[in-house]
Amino acid sequence: MSLTQLSAITGFVAGVGGALLCFAAHYFNLTKIKPSFVLMIFRGDWKDGWLGIIITCLIYGVISIGVAFGYYILLKRKHSIIWGGIYGAALFCLVFLVLHPVIPTIQFITKYNLITILTEASFFILYGIFIGYSISYEYNEQQYWEKESH
């Protein structure tokens, strides 16, 4: 399997897993941000049920494919797990400091309580580490096997 295919799969899995983790955190009141805010353009009570959860997870999966390709393009050669954490922290800053005016249900970071901020920051960093480590590991493995075959 090519590295781009593995990156797409990694991104999709990270998005779906991250969305499920965020639903659990919202359920246990660790964050005030409901992950299904991506469904805000739709009407109806279905958004709060199982169908809303499934569609939200799929949307996050698709968005995360793009995020994974971003890491693939920028940082795939980096060997350290730190780069994934930095990538996740950069995504956190992008969403809560830059894109909050574009996303109506996301407020500026200072509008949230400390538990929400820490939970979201931790999730973004973990998300970045998962994507970063997975892509970098596969890239380095492929480089190793190419050297061995020559």
TAGI-V226435 format. One line per field, one symbol per residue. psi: psi as a letter, one per 20 degrees, with the letter a starting at -180 (. if undefined). Layout:
psi->???
//
This chain:
psi->prhhghggggggggggghghhhgghghjkiqiophjiijhiqqrihhjahhhgghgghghgghhghghhgggggjhiphqhhhggggghhgghggihgihhhohiprqhiiqrhggghggggggggghggggggggghghghgghghhi.
//
